[in-house]
């Protein structure tokens, strides 16, 4: 369990060293060694463990944004080919591009577990 990652996910405005610190016992297990974040109570180990999967997924948001940014221009080509050939842009392509846009513009802390699946090319394009 990565306590600093989880705390940053749960409390994005909390400052390491100023509001909280993490220690490590002889077995390598992390624990909160200092907590001074105003009226916010220190999270329990159970709360940290429950938040761990979402914190891990949110930590990968930047990677997904880069992949979505790379996929979006490629989808432009498909849309342009549809326009050139007078083919209506299929709903699955509209949905795919909307999902890419949502990832690209997602705020910090958003959990993204996968990129949308690129639909098959429209026939006749």
LINBELHU-V512334 format. One record per helix or strand. SS is the DSSP state (hx for helix, st for strand). FROM is the first residue (numbers start at 0). LEN is the number of residues. If there is no record, write none. Layout:
ss;from;len
SS;FROM;LEN
SS;FROM;LEN
This chain:
ss;from;len
hx;2;8
st;15;1
st;19;5
st;29;6
hx;44;15
hx;60;24
hx;90;14
